[in-house]
Amino acid sequence: MVNKFRTVTILSVVMVTAIFGTVGYIHSASAKEASITSQPQAMPVEVAIVEDRPIRLWKQFSGRLSAVEYVEIRPQASGLITEVKFRDGQHVAKDDVLYVIDPRPLKAIVDQKRANVFSTKDSYDFAIKEYKRTADLVTKKMVAQQVLDDRINNKLVADSNVKRAEAELSEAEINLSYAYIKAPIAGTISRTELTVGNLVSSGSNPPLLTSIVANDRVYADFEVDEYTYLHFRKNSSSELNTKIQNPVELSIEDGNDVYLGKIHSFDNKIDPNTGTIRARAIFDNTDGKLLSGMYAHLKLGSATEEKTILISERAIGTDQDRKFVYIVNDDNKTAYREVVIGDSIEGSRIVHSGLKSGDKVIVRGLMRIQPDMLVEPKVLTTTELKMDKS
């Protein structure tokens, strides 16, 4: 009976020891797991590596198109319009005849002046003969010197009469040419304001007959702020006919076509009321689609490429009036960086200060980021960055 009791007691002690040993082991394992769980986990983030790369900077403006050459056609001769030799909206070449004003009165004046020239030339020829004969007689001492002087004077007067008659004839011929009104430039002609049978005058206020706009090139006029003017002219040449110039892109309302041009001129002063300067760009218009007066979208480019830092706009946060980004340092921890940003370029922002080449900028999920957080960065490829911007 005693042996049975001892056996049960020993078994009880062994079971208790085994139970408490198991509990201790479980407690130890739980402590280790808790210790592992309490360690901070690195949060996955997507980053872009900052590159300082040369690009051409562009600035957008709005403007209006104007004709490079525009001519109002007005009469320089008086009379009845006998012919209108063009159709409204027609393309005309330089020196094409547009109108004919009754030329008969002017032709009569030309004929009269031409006859006067012949008459004065005959008088001049006679004066020359008289001079030569008198000079021979004076040499032979058969007439006085005074007679020769008279012949010399008559020759000079006759020569002057010829020159005056020729000048009058030239004037009459010019006036006759005004009866045939020609296009001074090539371009698209407007409608005629006066038709055949109307009487026109070439007085101090001649009537407008029509107008011509040259359509092979156009100007685009727009206003540029002072900072942009100074920045974009920084690396350009002072001479506009050299190769280093500011490129300009133009598009109109339909947006289907983009025209490439260049700066033609800047004004000579800044408007103190607006702080802007007038700029004029010139564009080829070979298809004739651009018309004077059109509204246009313009992009002014810098004269040369400049080293610039660009980051995605999604990477930029706002703290009151300041802009900031988060970067990932060498310890894979986040750091707050205040930045000064510039213009937007296709979903990216120019960074003037606060970042340098090689910095790893977090591009997504800024709301979850705090300074000095442990993160696991994933560097986005160029393709992924482009998809992110879109």
RACORVEN-V591366 format. One record per pair of residues at least 12 apart in sequence whose C-alpha atoms are under 7 Angstrom apart, sorted by the first residue. I is the first residue (numbers start at 0). J is the second residue. Records with the same first field share a line. If there is no record, write none. Layout:
I->J / J
//
This chain:
41->373 / 374 / 375
42->373 / 374 / 375
43->374 / 375 / 376
44->361 / 374 / 375 / 376 / 377
45->361 / 362 / 363 / 376 / 377 / 378 / 379
46->359 / 360 / 361 / 362 / 376 / 377 / 378 / 379
47->359 / 360 / 361 / 362 / 378 / 379
48->357 / 358 / 359 / 360
49->308 / 355 / 356 / 357 / 358 / 359
50->308 / 356 / 357
51->306 / 307 / 308 / 356
52->306 / 307 / 308
53->304 / 305 / 306 / 307
54->304 / 305 / 306 / 307
55->300 / 301 / 303 / 304 / 305
56->300 / 301
57->298 / 299 / 300 / 301
58->298 / 299 / 300
59->297 / 298 / 299
60->221 / 296 / 297 / 298
61->221 / 295 / 296 / 297
62->219 / 220 / 221 / 294 / 295 / 296 / 297
63->219 / 220 / 221 / 292 / 293 / 294 / 295
64->217 / 218 / 219 / 220 / 290 / 291 / 292 / 293 / 294 / 295
65->217 / 218 / 219 / 291 / 292
66->212 / 213 / 217 / 218 / 291
67->213 / 216 / 217 / 218
68->212 / 213
69->211 / 212 / 213
70->210 / 211 / 212
71->207 / 209 / 210 / 211
72->207 / 208 / 209 / 210
73->205 / 206 / 207 / 208
74->200 / 201 / 205
75->177 / 201
76->174 / 177 / 178 / 200 / 201
77->199 / 200 / 201
78->100 / 101 / 198 / 199 / 200
79->100 / 101 / 196 / 197 / 198 / 199
80->99 / 100 / 101 / 195 / 196 / 197 / 198
81->99 / 100 / 101 / 195 / 196
82->98 / 99 / 195
83->97 / 98 / 99 / 194 / 195
84->96 / 97 / 98
85->97
87->188 / 189 / 190 / 191
88->187 / 188 / 189 / 190
89->187 / 188
90->186 / 187 / 188
91->185 / 186 / 187 / 188
92->182 / 184 / 185 / 186
93->182 / 183 / 184 / 185
94->181 / 182 / 183
95->181 / 182
96->179 / 180 / 181 / 182
97->180 / 181 / 182
98->179 / 180
99->178 / 179 / 180
100->178 / 179
101->178
102->175 / 178
105->174 / 175
106->175
108->171
109->168 / 171 / 172
112->164 / 167 / 168
113->168
115->164
116->161 / 164 / 165
119->157 / 160 / 161
120->161
122->157
123->154 / 157 / 158
126->150 / 153 / 154 / 157
127->154
129->150
130->147 / 150 / 151
133->147
134->147
185->213
186->211 / 212 / 213 / 214
187->211 / 212 / 213 / 214
188->210 / 211 / 212
189->209 / 210 / 211
190->209
191->208 / 209
192->207 / 208 / 209
193->208
214->284 / 287
215->283 / 284 / 285 / 287
216->282 / 283 / 284
217->281 / 282 / 283 / 284
218->279 / 280 / 281 / 282
219->279 / 280 / 281
220->278 / 279 / 280
221->277 / 278 / 279
222->275 / 276 / 277 / 278
223->275 / 276 / 277 / 278
224->274 / 275 / 276
225->274 / 275 / 276
231->301 / 302
234->302 / 303
235->302
239->263
243->302
244->261 / 302
245->261 / 262 / 299 / 300 / 301 / 302
246->260 / 261 / 262 / 299 / 300 / 302
247->259 / 260 / 261 / 262 / 297 / 298 / 299 / 300
248->260 / 297 / 298 / 299
249->295 / 296 / 297 / 298
250->295 / 296 / 297
251->294 / 295 / 296
252->295
258->282
259->282
260->280 / 281 / 282
261->280 / 281
262->279 / 280 / 281
263->279 / 280 / 281
264->278 / 279 / 280
265->277 / 278 / 279
266->278
307->349
308->349 / 350
309->347 / 348 / 349 / 350
310->347 / 348 / 349
311->346 / 347 / 348 / 362 / 388
312->346 / 347 / 348
313->362 / 363
314->361 / 362 / 363
322->337 / 338 / 339
323->335 / 336 / 337 / 338
324->336 / 337 / 360
325->360 / 361
326->358 / 359 / 360 / 361
327->359 / 360
331->373 / 374 / 375
332->371 / 372 / 373 / 374
333->370 / 371 / 372 / 373
334->370 / 371
335->370
336->353
337->353
338->350 / 352 / 353
339->351 / 352 / 353
346->388
//
